[in-house]
Amino acid sequence: MNDAFQKLFAQMMEQGQEMARTFNPALENFSAAGFEKMWPTMSKDMMEMWFGKTFNREGLDAKTRLLVTVAALTVLGAQAEPQMKLTIRHALEAGATRREIAEVIYQMSMFGGLPAMTKALEIARSVFDEAGESKGDDA
């Protein structure tokens, strides 16, 4: 890697860390090395694409990106329950309300069907219950 590319890559990773902190302040100490341990076959190109270019594009804030992700996971049938839970937690941390999350899921019933919506709402309710009163009852 030449020096200019190293600087560009470092800047993109720093932007990725900032977006991760925006998604969830608990990710303050986000480390790409942690991802390398979890997915040793993931190339640096994939890391760059996801955290350097995809999540850091201008135009959408973290809350909106996470609500869009909730919508996509709902339409997919809410079959990725761990990912759905994590995304809902991050959406709450990024400022989405329970009501906004529920409305996104309701809207997706038109595209993913009632069973997908029902499953997504069950998952959301479990996350809301885990969060307790700390996030307020705005649903």
N, CA, C and O atoms as a GROMACS GRO file, in nm:
protein
  556
    1MET      N    1   0.085  -0.118   0.000
    1MET     CA    2   0.000   0.000   0.000
    1MET      C    3   0.088   0.124   0.000
    1MET      O    4   0.185   0.132   0.076
    2ASN      N    5   0.055   0.218  -0.084
    2ASN     CA    6   0.134   0.341  -0.082
    2ASN      C    7   0.081   0.434   0.028
    2ASN      O    8  -0.027   0.411   0.083
    3ASP      N    9   0.156   0.536   0.058
    3ASP     CA   10   0.124   0.626   0.169
    3ASP      C   11  -0.011   0.695   0.151
    3ASP      O   12  -0.088   0.706   0.246
    4ALA      N   13  -0.040   0.742   0.030
    4ALA     CA   14  -0.167   0.811   0.004
    4ALA      C   15  -0.285   0.717   0.028
    4ALA      O   16  -0.386   0.758   0.086
    5PHE      N   17  -0.273   0.593  -0.018
    5PHE     CA   18  -0.381   0.497   0.002
    5PHE      C   19  -0.398   0.464   0.149
    5PHE      O   20  -0.511   0.453   0.198
    6GLN      N   21  -0.287   0.450   0.222
    6GLN     CA   22  -0.295   0.422   0.365
    6GLN      C   23  -0.368   0.534   0.438
    6GLN      O   24  -0.450   0.507   0.526
    7LYS      N   25  -0.339   0.658   0.401
    7LYS     CA   26  -0.407   0.772   0.464
    7LYS      C   27  -0.556   0.770   0.431
    7LYS      O   28  -0.639   0.794   0.518
    8LEU      N   29  -0.589   0.742   0.306
    8LEU     CA   30  -0.729   0.736   0.265
    8LEU      C   31  -0.801   0.624   0.340
    8LEU      O   32  -0.912   0.644   0.390
    9PHE      N   33  -0.739   0.506   0.349
    9PHE     CA   34  -0.799   0.393   0.419
    9PHE      C   35  -0.818   0.426   0.567
    9PHE      O   36  -0.922   0.396   0.624
   10ALA      N   37  -0.719   0.488   0.628
   10ALA     CA   38  -0.729   0.526   0.770
   10ALA      C   39  -0.843   0.625   0.790
   10ALA      O   40  -0.917   0.615   0.888
   11GLN      N   41  -0.857   0.719   0.699
   11GLN     CA   42  -0.966   0.818   0.708
   11GLN      C   43  -1.101   0.748   0.695
   11GLN      O   44  -1.194   0.780   0.770
   12MET      N   45  -1.112   0.656   0.602
   12MET     CA   46  -1.239   0.584   0.584
   12MET      C   47  -1.272   0.500   0.706
   12MET      O   48  -1.388   0.492   0.746
   13MET      N   49  -1.174   0.436   0.766
   13MET     CA   50  -1.198   0.358   0.887
   13MET      C   51  -1.238   0.449   1.003
   13MET      O   52  -1.323   0.412   1.084
   14GLU      N   53  -1.178   0.566   1.012
   14GLU     CA   54  -1.214   0.662   1.115
   14GLU      C   55  -1.359   0.707   1.096
   14GLU      O   56  -1.434   0.720   1.193
   15GLN      N   57  -1.399   0.731   0.972
   15GLN     CA   58  -1.538   0.766   0.944
   15GLN      C   59  -1.630   0.651   0.981
   15GLN      O   60  -1.741   0.673   1.031
   16GLY      N   61  -1.586   0.529   0.956
   16GLY     CA   62  -1.664   0.412   0.994
   16GLY      C   63  -1.683   0.404   1.144
   16GLY      O   64  -1.791   0.370   1.192
   17GLN      N   65  -1.577   0.435   1.219
   17GLN     CA   66  -1.588   0.435   1.364
   17GLN      C   67  -1.686   0.542   1.411
   17GLN      O   68  -1.765   0.519   1.502
   18GLU      N   69  -1.682   0.657   1.348
   18GLU     CA   70  -1.775   0.765   1.385
   18GLU      C   71  -1.918   0.724   1.359
   18GLU      O   72  -2.006   0.749   1.441
   19MET      N   73  -1.944   0.659   1.244
   19MET     CA   74  -2.079   0.613   1.215
   19MET      C   75  -2.121   0.505   1.313
   19MET      O   76  -2.237   0.503   1.356
   20ALA      N   77  -2.031   0.416   1.349
   20ALA     CA   78  -2.063   0.312   1.447
   20ALA      C   79  -2.101   0.375   1.580
   20ALA      O   80  -2.196   0.330   1.645
   21ARG      N   81  -2.030   0.480   1.622
   21ARG     CA   82  -2.064   0.551   1.746
   21ARG      C   83  -2.199   0.618   1.735
   21ARG      O   84  -2.273   0.627   1.833
   22THR      N   85  -2.233   0.666   1.615
   22THR     CA   86  -2.362   0.728   1.594
   22THR      C   87  -2.473   0.625   1.604
   22THR      O   88  -2.579   0.651   1.660
   23PHE      N   89  -2.448   0.506   1.547
   23PHE     CA   90  -2.545   0.397   1.556
   23PHE      C   91  -2.568   0.357   1.700
   23PHE      O   92  -2.681   0.330   1.741
   24ASN      N   93  -2.460   0.353   1.778
   24ASN     CA   94  -2.470   0.308   1.916
   24ASN      C   95  -2.350   0.362   1.993
   24ASN      O   96  -2.237   0.321   1.968
   25PRO      N   97  -2.374   0.455   2.087
   25PRO     CA   98  -2.262   0.512   2.164
   25PRO      C   99  -2.178   0.407   2.235
   25PRO      O  100  -2.062   0.433   2.268
   26ALA      N  101  -2.234   0.289   2.260
   26ALA     CA  102  -2.157   0.182   2.325
   26ALA      C  103  -2.044   0.134   2.234
   26ALA      O  104  -1.953   0.065   2.281
   27LEU      N  105  -2.048   0.168   2.106
   27LEU     CA  106  -1.943   0.127   2.014
   27LEU      C  107  -1.830   0.230   2.008
   27LEU      O  108  -1.757   0.237   1.909
   28GLU      N  109  -1.817   0.308   2.113
   28GLU     CA  110  -1.715   0.412   2.120
   28GLU      C  111  -1.576   0.356   2.088
   28GLU      O  112  -1.494   0.422   2.024
   29ASN      N  113  -1.551   0.234   2.132
   29ASN     CA  114  -1.420   0.173   2.111
   29ASN      C  115  -1.424   0.070   1.999
   29ASN      O  116  -1.354  -0.031   2.005
   30PHE      N  117  -1.504   0.095   1.900
   30PHE     CA  118  -1.515   0.009   1.782
   30PHE      C  119  -1.377  -0.020   1.725
   30PHE      O  120  -1.295   0.071   1.710
   31SER      N  121  -1.352  -0.144   1.695
   31SER     CA  122  -1.222  -0.182   1.641
   31SER      C  123  -1.239  -0.273   1.520
   31SER      O  124  -1.306  -0.376   1.528
   32ALA      N  125  -1.179  -0.235   1.412
   32ALA     CA  126  -1.184  -0.321   1.292
   32ALA      C  127  -1.118  -0.454   1.320
   32ALA      O  128  -1.154  -0.555   1.260
   33ALA      N  129  -1.022  -0.456   1.410
   33ALA     CA  130  -0.954  -0.582   1.444
   33ALA      C  131  -1.054  -0.682   1.500
   33ALA      O  132  -1.041  -0.802   1.478
   34GLY      N  133  -1.154  -0.633   1.572
   34GLY     CA  134  -1.258  -0.722   1.624
   34GLY      C  135  -1.335  -0.789   1.513
   34GLY      O  136  -1.369  -0.907   1.523
   35PHE      N  137  -1.362  -0.716   1.408
   35PHE     CA  138  -1.430  -0.774   1.292
   35PHE      C  139  -1.341  -0.876   1.223
   35PHE      O  140  -1.388  -0.980   1.178
   36GLU      N  141  -1.212  -0.846   1.215
   36GLU     CA  142  -1.119  -0.939   1.152
   36GLU      C  143  -1.115  -1.072   1.227
   36GLU      O  144  -1.098  -1.177   1.166
   37LYS      N  145  -1.129  -1.066   1.360
   37LYS     CA  146  -1.131  -1.190   1.438
   37LYS      C  147  -1.260  -1.267   1.416
   37LYS      O  148  -1.259  -1.390   1.406
   38MET      N  149  -1.372  -1.194   1.407
   38MET     CA  150  -1.501  -1.260   1.386
   38MET      C  151  -1.511  -1.318   1.246
   38MET      O  152  -1.563  -1.428   1.226
   39TRP      N  153  -1.462  -1.243   1.148
   39TRP     CA  154  -1.470  -1.284   1.008
   39TRP      C  155  -1.331  -1.279   0.947
   39TRP      O  156  -1.299  -1.186   0.873
   40PRO      N  157  -1.248  -1.377   0.976
   40PRO     CA  158  -1.110  -1.370   0.927
   40PRO      C  159  -1.100  -1.375   0.776
   40PRO      O  160  -0.997  -1.337   0.719
   41THR      N  161  -1.204  -1.421   0.709
   41THR     CA  162  -1.198  -1.427   0.563
   41THR      C  163  -1.250  -1.299   0.497
   41THR      O  164  -1.243  -1.286   0.375
   42MET      N  165  -1.301  -1.206   0.577
   42MET     CA  166  -1.352  -1.082   0.519
   42MET      C  167  -1.233  -0.996   0.475
   42MET      O  168  -1.143  -0.965   0.553
   43SER      N  169  -1.236  -0.959   0.352
   43SER     CA  170  -1.125  -0.880   0.298
   43SER      C  171  -1.134  -0.735   0.343
   43SER      O  172  -1.241  -0.687   0.382
   44LYS      N  173  -1.022  -0.668   0.336
   44LYS     CA  174  -1.019  -0.525   0.368
   44LYS      C  175  -1.109  -0.447   0.272
   44LYS      O  176  -1.163  -0.343   0.308
   45ASP      N  177  -1.124  -0.498   0.150
   45ASP     CA  178  -1.213  -0.433   0.054
   45ASP      C  179  -1.357  -0.432   0.104
   45ASP      O  180  -1.428  -0.332   0.090
   46MET      N  181  -1.400  -0.544   0.163
   46MET     CA  182  -1.536  -0.551   0.217
   46MET      C  183  -1.552  -0.456   0.334
   46MET      O  184  -1.652  -0.385   0.345
   47MET      N  185  -1.452  -0.453   0.423
   47MET     CA  186  -1.457  -0.362   0.537
   47MET      C  187  -1.466  -0.218   0.488
   47MET      O  188  -1.544  -0.138   0.539
   48GLU      N  189  -1.385  -0.186   0.388
   48GLU     CA  190  -1.385  -0.051   0.332
   48GLU      C  191  -1.521  -0.018   0.271
   48GLU      O  192  -1.573   0.092   0.289
   49MET      N  193  -1.577  -0.115   0.199
   49MET     CA  194  -1.707  -0.091   0.134
   49MET      C  195  -1.814  -0.064   0.239
   49MET      O  196  -1.888   0.033   0.228
   50TRP      N  197  -1.823  -0.150   0.340
   50TRP     CA  198  -1.931  -0.135   0.438
   50TRP      C  199  -1.912  -0.013   0.527
   50TRP      O  200  -2.004   0.067   0.544
   51PHE      N  201  -1.793   0.000   0.585
   51PHE     CA  202  -1.774   0.104   0.685
   51PHE      C  203  -1.713   0.231   0.630
   51PHE      O  204  -1.725   0.337   0.691
   52GLY      N  205  -1.649   0.222   0.517
   52GLY     CA  206  -1.587   0.341   0.460
   52GLY      C  207  -1.672   0.412   0.359
   52GLY      O  208  -1.668   0.535   0.349
   53LYS      N  209  -1.752   0.336   0.283
   53LYS     CA  210  -1.827   0.399   0.175
   53LYS      C  211  -1.977   0.388   0.194
   53LYS      O  212  -2.048   0.486   0.173
   54THR      N  213  -2.028   0.273   0.232
   54THR     CA  214  -2.173   0.252   0.240
   54THR      C  215  -2.235   0.327   0.356
   54THR      O  216  -2.329   0.404   0.337
   55PHE      N  217  -2.183   0.306   0.476
   55PHE     CA  218  -2.243   0.367   0.594
   55PHE      C  219  -2.208   0.513   0.611
   55PHE      O  220  -2.268   0.581   0.694
   56ASN      N  221  -2.115   0.562   0.537
   56ASN     CA  222  -2.069   0.700   0.555
   56ASN      C  223  -2.105   0.794   0.441
   56ASN      O  224  -2.056   0.907   0.436
   57ARG      N  225  -2.187   0.748   0.352
   57ARG     CA  226  -2.228   0.836   0.243
   57ARG      C  227  -2.310   0.950   0.300
   57ARG      O  228  -2.377   0.934   0.402
   58GLU      N  229  -2.303   1.064   0.236
   58GLU     CA  230  -2.385   1.176   0.278
   58GLU      C  231  -2.528   1.154   0.231
   58GLU      O  232  -2.551   1.080   0.135
   59GLY      N  233  -2.623   1.216   0.297
   59GLY     CA  234  -2.761   1.210   0.252
   59GLY      C  235  -2.856   1.151   0.353
   59GLY      O  236  -2.972   1.194   0.360
   60LEU      N  237  -2.812   1.053   0.432
   60LEU     CA  238  -2.897   0.994   0.534
   60LEU      C  239  -2.825   0.994   0.668
   60LEU      O  240  -2.706   0.961   0.675
   61ASP      N  241  -2.896   1.030   0.772
   61ASP     CA  242  -2.837   1.021   0.905
   61ASP      C  243  -2.848   0.879   0.957
   61ASP      O  244  -2.913   0.794   0.896
   62ALA      N  245  -2.785   0.852   1.070
   62ALA     CA  246  -2.781   0.716   1.126
   62ALA      C  247  -2.921   0.665   1.158
   62ALA      O  248  -2.952   0.549   1.130
   63LYS      N  249  -3.005   0.748   1.215
   63LYS     CA  250  -3.141   0.706   1.250
   63LYS      C  251  -3.217   0.659   1.126
   63LYS      O  252  -3.280   0.554   1.128
   64THR      N  253  -3.209   0.737   1.020
   64THR     CA  254  -3.280   0.701   0.897
   64THR      C  255  -3.222   0.573   0.838
   64THR      O  256  -3.298   0.486   0.795
   65ARG      N  257  -3.091   0.561   0.835
   65ARG     CA  258  -3.029   0.438   0.783
   65ARG      C  259  -3.076   0.315   0.860
   65ARG      O  260  -3.103   0.210   0.801
   66LEU      N  261  -3.087   0.329   0.991
   66LEU     CA  262  -3.130   0.215   1.073
   66LEU      C  263  -3.277   0.185   1.053
   66LEU      O  264  -3.316   0.068   1.053
   67LEU      N  265  -3.361   0.286   1.037
   67LEU     CA  266  -3.504   0.262   1.009
   67LEU      C  267  -3.521   0.194   0.873
   67LEU      O  268  -3.607   0.107   0.858
   68VAL      N  269  -3.440   0.233   0.776
   68VAL     CA  270  -3.445   0.167   0.645
   68VAL      C  271  -3.402   0.021   0.658
   68VAL      O  272  -3.459  -0.067   0.593
   69THR      N  273  -3.305  -0.005   0.742
   69THR     CA  274  -3.260  -0.142   0.765
   69THR      C  275  -3.368  -0.225   0.832
   69THR      O  276  -3.388  -0.341   0.798
   70VAL      N  277  -3.439  -0.165   0.930
   70VAL     CA  278  -3.552  -0.234   0.993
   70VAL      C  279  -3.656  -0.269   0.886
   70VAL      O  280  -3.711  -0.380   0.886
   71ALA      N  281  -3.682  -0.176   0.797
   71ALA     CA  282  -3.779  -0.201   0.690
   71ALA      C  283  -3.734  -0.319   0.603
   71ALA      O  284  -3.813  -0.409   0.573
   72ALA      N  285  -3.608  -0.318   0.563
   72ALA     CA  286  -3.557  -0.425   0.477
   72ALA      C  287  -3.563  -0.560   0.547
   72ALA      O  288  -3.604  -0.660   0.487
   73LEU      N  289  -3.523  -0.564   0.672
   73LEU     CA  290  -3.526  -0.691   0.747
   73LEU      C  291  -3.669  -0.740   0.765
   73LEU      O  292  -3.694  -0.860   0.766
   74THR      N  293  -3.763  -0.647   0.779
   74THR     CA  294  -3.904  -0.685   0.791
   74THR      C  295  -3.952  -0.749   0.661
   74THR      O  296  -4.015  -0.855   0.663
   75VAL      N  297  -3.924  -0.685   0.549
   75VAL     CA  298  -3.968  -0.736   0.419
   75VAL      C  299  -3.905  -0.873   0.390
   75VAL      O  300  -3.966  -0.957   0.323
   76LEU      N  301  -3.786  -0.895   0.439
   76LEU     CA  302  -3.721  -1.025   0.421
   76LEU      C  303  -3.785  -1.134   0.507
   76LEU      O  304  -3.741  -1.249   0.505
   77GLY      N  305  -3.887  -1.097   0.580
   77GLY     CA  306  -3.960  -1.195   0.660
   77GLY      C  307  -3.919  -1.197   0.805
   77GLY      O  308  -3.958  -1.286   0.880
   78ALA      N  309  -3.841  -1.098   0.846
   78ALA     CA  310  -3.794  -1.089   0.983
   78ALA      C  311  -3.732  -1.221   1.027
   78ALA      O  312  -3.742  -1.260   1.143
   79GLN      N  313  -3.669  -1.290   0.932
   79GLN     CA  314  -3.609  -1.420   0.963
   79GLN      C  315  -3.472  -1.408   1.026
   79GLN      O  316  -3.421  -1.507   1.080
   80ALA      N  317  -3.413  -1.293   1.022
   80ALA     CA  318  -3.282  -1.270   1.081
   80ALA      C  319  -3.302  -1.203   1.217
   80ALA      O  320  -3.268  -1.086   1.236
   81GLU      N  321  -3.357  -1.279   1.311
   81GLU     CA  322  -3.396  -1.221   1.440
   81GLU      C  323  -3.280  -1.154   1.514
   81GLU      O  324  -3.299  -1.044   1.565
   82PRO      N  325  -3.162  -1.214   1.524
   82PRO     CA  326  -3.054  -1.144   1.594
   82PRO      C  327  -3.018  -1.010   1.529
   82PRO      O  328  -2.992  -0.911   1.598
   83GLN      N  329  -3.016  -1.008   1.394
   83GLN     CA  330  -2.984  -0.884   1.324
   83GLN      C  331  -3.094  -0.781   1.343
   83GLN      O  332  -3.067  -0.662   1.358
   84MET      N  333  -3.219  -0.827   1.343
   84MET     CA  334  -3.332  -0.736   1.363
   84MET      C  335  -3.326  -0.674   1.504
   84MET      O  336  -3.344  -0.554   1.520
   85LYS      N  337  -3.299  -0.757   1.604
   85LYS     CA  338  -3.289  -0.705   1.741
   85LYS      C  339  -3.177  -0.602   1.752
   85LYS      O  340  -3.196  -0.495   1.809
   86LEU      N  341  -3.062  -0.635   1.698
   86LEU     CA  342  -2.948  -0.544   1.704
   86LEU      C  343  -2.979  -0.412   1.634
   86LEU      O  344  -2.947  -0.305   1.684
   87THR      N  345  -3.042  -0.421   1.517
   87THR     CA  346  -3.074  -0.300   1.442
   87THR      C  347  -3.176  -0.214   1.517
   87THR      O  348  -3.164  -0.092   1.519
   88ILE      N  349  -3.274  -0.277   1.579
   88ILE     CA  350  -3.373  -0.201   1.656
   88ILE      C  351  -3.307  -0.134   1.776
   88ILE      O  352  -3.336  -0.019   1.807
   89ARG      N  353  -3.218  -0.206   1.844
   89ARG     CA  354  -3.145  -0.144   1.957
   89ARG      C  355  -3.066  -0.023   1.909
   89ARG      O  356  -3.067   0.082   1.972
   90HIS      N  357  -2.996  -0.040   1.797
   90HIS     CA  358  -2.916   0.070   1.744
   90HIS      C  359  -3.005   0.186   1.700
   90HIS      O  360  -2.968   0.302   1.718
   91ALA      N  361  -3.121   0.156   1.642
   91ALA     CA  362  -3.213   0.262   1.601
   91ALA      C  363  -3.258   0.343   1.723
   91ALA      O  364  -3.265   0.466   1.717
   92LEU      N  365  -3.290   0.274   1.831
   92LEU     CA  366  -3.328   0.345   1.954
   92LEU      C  367  -3.214   0.434   2.002
   92LEU      O  368  -3.236   0.548   2.042
   93GLU      N  369  -3.092   0.381   1.999
   93GLU     CA  370  -2.975   0.459   2.042
   93GLU      C  371  -2.951   0.579   1.951
   93GLU      O  372  -2.902   0.682   1.995
   94ALA      N  373  -2.986   0.564   1.824
   94ALA     CA  374  -2.965   0.673   1.728
   94ALA      C  375  -3.078   0.775   1.731
   94ALA      O  376  -3.076   0.872   1.654
   95GLY      N  377  -3.178   0.754   1.819
   95GLY     CA  378  -3.283   0.854   1.836
   95GLY      C  379  -3.419   0.818   1.780
   95GLY      O  380  -3.512   0.897   1.791
   96ALA      N  381  -3.434   0.700   1.722
   96ALA     CA  382  -3.566   0.659   1.673
   96ALA      C  383  -3.654   0.628   1.793
   96ALA      O  384  -3.608   0.577   1.895
   97THR      N  385  -3.782   0.660   1.779
   97THR     CA  386  -3.876   0.628   1.886
   97THR      C  387  -3.936   0.491   1.860
   97THR      O  388  -3.929   0.438   1.749
   98ARG      N  389  -3.995   0.434   1.963
   98ARG     CA  390  -4.063   0.306   1.947
   98ARG      C  391  -4.175   0.320   1.844
   98ARG      O  392  -4.198   0.229   1.764
   99ARG      N  393  -4.241   0.431   1.848
   99ARG     CA  394  -4.350   0.454   1.753
   99ARG      C  395  -4.299   0.455   1.609
   99ARG      O  396  -4.360   0.395   1.521
  100GLU      N  397  -4.187   0.523   1.586
  100GLU     CA  398  -4.130   0.527   1.451
  100GLU      C  399  -4.092   0.388   1.403
  100GLU      O  400  -4.117   0.352   1.288
  101ILE      N  401  -4.032   0.310   1.490
  101ILE     CA  402  -3.993   0.173   1.453
  101ILE      C  403  -4.117   0.091   1.419
  101ILE      O  404  -4.119   0.020   1.319
  102ALA      N  405  -4.220   0.101   1.503
  102ALA     CA  406  -4.344   0.026   1.478
  102ALA      C  407  -4.409   0.071   1.348
  102ALA      O  408  -4.459  -0.012   1.272
  103GLU      N  409  -4.409   0.199   1.320
  103GLU     CA  410  -4.471   0.250   1.196
  103GLU      C  411  -4.397   0.200   1.073
  103GLU      O  412  -4.459   0.166   0.972
  104VAL      N  413  -4.263   0.194   1.081
  104VAL     CA  414  -4.185   0.140   0.969
  104VAL      C  415  -4.224  -0.005   0.946
  104VAL      O  416  -4.244  -0.048   0.831
  105ILE      N  417  -4.236  -0.081   1.053
  105ILE     CA  418  -4.273  -0.222   1.041
  105ILE      C  419  -4.414  -0.236   0.984
  105ILE      O  420  -4.437  -0.318   0.895
  106TYR      N  421  -4.510  -0.155   1.034
  106TYR     CA  422  -4.647  -0.159   0.980
  106TYR      C  423  -4.648  -0.130   0.831
  106TYR      O  424  -4.716  -0.198   0.754
  107GLN      N  425  -4.572  -0.029   0.790
  107GLN     CA  426  -4.567   0.010   0.650
  107GLN      C  427  -4.518  -0.105   0.562
  107GLN      O  428  -4.564  -0.121   0.449
  108MET      N  429  -4.428  -0.184   0.615
  108MET     CA  430  -4.370  -0.294   0.536
  108MET      C  431  -4.465  -0.412   0.519
  108MET      O  432  -4.436  -0.503   0.441
  109SER      N  433  -4.579  -0.413   0.590
  109SER     CA  434  -4.676  -0.522   0.572
  109SER      C  435  -4.727  -0.525   0.428
  109SER      O  436  -4.766  -0.630   0.378
  110MET      N  437  -4.728  -0.409   0.364
  110MET     CA  438  -4.772  -0.401   0.224
  110MET      C  439  -4.677  -0.475   0.132
  110MET      O  440  -4.719  -0.523   0.026
  111PHE      N  441  -4.551  -0.484   0.170
  111PHE     CA  442  -4.449  -0.540   0.082
  111PHE      C  443  -4.403  -0.679   0.126
  111PHE      O  444  -4.372  -0.763   0.042
  112GLY      N  445  -4.399  -0.703   0.256
  112GLY     CA  446  -4.351  -0.831   0.307
  112GLY      C  447  -4.461  -0.923   0.354
  112GLY      O  448  -4.438  -1.041   0.379
  113GLY      N  449  -4.584  -0.869   0.367
  113GLY     CA  450  -4.696  -0.950   0.412
  113GLY      C  451  -4.719  -0.941   0.562
  113GLY      O  452  -4.633  -0.896   0.638
  114LEU      N  453  -4.837  -0.986   0.603
  114LEU     CA  454  -4.874  -0.980   0.744
  114LEU      C  455  -4.789  -1.071   0.833
  114LEU      O  456  -4.753  -1.030   0.943
  115PRO      N  457  -4.756  -1.192   0.789
  115PRO     CA  458  -4.671  -1.275   0.876
  115PRO      C  459  -4.535  -1.210   0.905
  115PRO      O  460  -4.486  -1.216   1.018
  116ALA      N  461  -4.475  -1.148   0.804
  116ALA     CA  462  -4.347  -1.081   0.824
  116ALA      C  463  -4.363  -0.964   0.920
  116ALA      O  464  -4.279  -0.943   1.007
  117MET      N  465  -4.470  -0.887   0.903
  117MET     CA  466  -4.495  -0.773   0.991
  117MET      C  467  -4.515  -0.821   1.135
  117MET      O  468  -4.460  -0.764   1.228
  118THR      N  469  -4.595  -0.926   1.151
  118THR     CA  470  -4.624  -0.978   1.284
  118THR      C  471  -4.497  -1.024   1.354
  118THR      O  472  -4.475  -0.994   1.471
  119LYS      N  473  -4.413  -1.098   1.281
  119LYS     CA  474  -4.287  -1.145   1.339
  119LYS      C  475  -4.197  -1.028   1.375
  119LYS      O  476  -4.135  -1.028   1.481
  120ALA      N  477  -4.189  -0.929   1.288
  120ALA     CA  478  -4.105  -0.812   1.316
  120ALA      C  479  -4.156  -0.736   1.438
  120ALA      O  480  -4.077  -0.689   1.519
  121LEU      N  481  -4.287  -0.724   1.451
  121LEU     CA  482  -4.342  -0.655   1.568
  121LEU      C  483  -4.315  -0.732   1.697
  121LEU      O  484  -4.290  -0.673   1.802
  122GLU      N  485  -4.319  -0.865   1.689
  122GLU     CA  486  -4.285  -0.948   1.806
  122GLU      C  487  -4.140  -0.924   1.847
  122GLU      O  488  -4.109  -0.910   1.965
  123ILE      N  489  -4.052  -0.921   1.748
  123ILE     CA  490  -3.911  -0.896   1.776
  123ILE      C  491  -3.892  -0.758   1.836
  123ILE      O  492  -3.820  -0.741   1.935
  124ALA      N  493  -3.957  -0.658   1.776
  124ALA     CA  494  -3.946  -0.521   1.827
  124ALA      C  495  -3.997  -0.513   1.971
  124ALA      O  496  -3.934  -0.450   2.056
  125ARG      N  497  -4.110  -0.576   1.997
  125ARG     CA  498  -4.167  -0.573   2.133
  125ARG      C  499  -4.068  -0.633   2.232
  125ARG      O  500  -4.053  -0.582   2.343
  126SER      N  501  -4.001  -0.742   2.194
  126SER     CA  502  -3.904  -0.803   2.286
  126SER      C  503  -3.787  -0.708   2.314
  126SER      O  504  -3.738  -0.702   2.427
  127VAL      N  505  -3.744  -0.634   2.213
  127VAL     CA  506  -3.637  -0.536   2.234
  127VAL      C  507  -3.687  -0.423   2.322
  127VAL      O  508  -3.617  -0.379   2.413
  128PHE      N  509  -3.809  -0.376   2.297
  128PHE     CA  510  -3.865  -0.269   2.380
  128PHE      C  511  -3.876  -0.314   2.525
  128PHE      O  512  -3.846  -0.238   2.616
  129ASP      N  513  -3.919  -0.439   2.545
  129ASP     CA  514  -3.931  -0.492   2.681
  129ASP      C  515  -3.795  -0.501   2.749
  129ASP      O  516  -3.782  -0.470   2.867
  130GLU      N  517  -3.692  -0.543   2.673
  130GLU     CA  518  -3.556  -0.549   2.727
  130GLU      C  519  -3.507  -0.410   2.766
  130GLU      O  520  -3.440  -0.392   2.867
  131ALA      N  521  -3.542  -0.311   2.683
  131ALA     CA  522  -3.498  -0.174   2.709
  131ALA      C  523  -3.568  -0.116   2.830
  131ALA      O  524  -3.516  -0.026   2.895
  132GLY      N  525  -3.687  -0.168   2.862
  132GLY     CA  526  -3.762  -0.121   2.978
  132GLY      C  527  -3.803   0.023   2.967
  132GLY      O  528  -3.823   0.075   2.857
  133GLU      N  529  -3.816   0.085   3.077
  133GLU     CA  530  -3.862   0.223   3.083
  133GLU      C  531  -3.751   0.324   3.052
  133GLU      O  532  -3.777   0.443   3.042
  134SER      N  533  -3.628   0.276   3.036
  134SER     CA  534  -3.517   0.369   3.013
  134SER      C  535  -3.533   0.450   2.885
  134SER      O  536  -3.478   0.560   2.873
  135LYS      N  537  -3.607   0.395   2.789
  135LYS     CA  538  -3.628   0.467   2.663
  135LYS      C  539  -3.764   0.534   2.658
  135LYS      O  540  -3.798   0.599   2.559
  136GLY      N  541  -3.842   0.520   2.764
  136GLY     CA  542  -3.974   0.580   2.763
  136GLY      C  543  -4.073   0.495   2.686
  136GLY      O  544  -4.034   0.404   2.613
  137ASP      N  545  -4.200   0.524   2.702
  137ASP     CA  546  -4.304   0.448   2.634
  137ASP      C  547  -4.369   0.537   2.529
  137ASP      O  548  -4.477   0.593   2.551
  138ASP      N  549  -4.303   0.548   2.415
  138ASP     CA  550  -4.352   0.637   2.311
  138ASP      C  551  -4.415   0.562   2.196
  138ASP      O  552  -4.437   0.619   2.089
  139ALA      N  553  -4.446   0.434   2.216
  139ALA     CA  554  -4.508   0.356   2.109
  139ALA      C  555  -4.658   0.358   2.122
  139ALA      O  556  -4.728   0.298   2.041
   0.00000   0.00000   0.00000
